[in-house]
Structures are given as structure tokens and as C-alpha cells.
């Protein structure tokens, strides 16, 4: 199931294609508010990115859910994605950021395991 959800996303430089600034090196990082939680607890996933033309952030969870945010061409972007796992287990949370350069797409990914008990 793909759902588009955004509680808080902050994007800077949405008109980077019009900017004369040098492109930023493409990089991304991911953090979670906690790596151990009880079923039903909300975990916040923070994704930071920079590049020349960040167009998309996608976070996938091992329970089948996916959260996506279309950034729209920012030089830097930060997204906070909340998620709660309903059952106990170890779940891998994956984040992917896409940067567009000319006719090419670049992706950076990161992942963190969360233990729900």
C-alpha cells in the first residue's frame, strides 16, 4: 500500500533550477527517534538531504507501508515521517532520496532496524 503522508516537511530552494548557485554534493542521512518501541508506539523518521535537484523522498517499512514526499526540485530538504508498527518484531526502515541531474536520476539510500517488543 502506497500512501502519501506528510506531517512536516521543510524544503529549501524549490526553484534551484533557476538558481545560479553551484550544486551541492548529493548526500542524505536518516535518523529515528527510537530503535526500541512497543507495538503502536509512534517512531519518527528524520531524513535530511542535499543535492542539485532533490525531487523525491520515500520511506518504506517492513510491515508493507510506504510513505512518499515529492520535494519538487530543492537543493536541500528535511522530512519527518511518523510510523507505528502494530505487531512485535524487528523491522527495517529504509529511506531513499532521489536527485535529478540533467537527464539522470541519482539515488541515495539508508536503513535502520527497529525492534518492537
Secondary structure as GFF3:
##gff-version 3
##sequence-region A 1 117
A	DSSP	beta_strand	2	3	.	.	.	ID=ss1
A	DSSP	beta_strand	8	12	.	.	.	ID=ss2
A	DSSP	three_ten_helix	16	18	.	.	.	ID=ss3
A	DSSP	beta_strand	27	32	.	.	.	ID=ss4
A	DSSP	beta_strand	36	37	.	.	.	ID=ss5
A	DSSP	beta_strand	42	61	.	.	.	ID=ss6
A	DSSP	beta_strand	66	84	.	.	.	ID=ss7
A	DSSP	beta_strand	89	101	.	.	.	ID=ss8
A	DSSP	beta_strand	104	116	.	.	.	ID=ss9
###
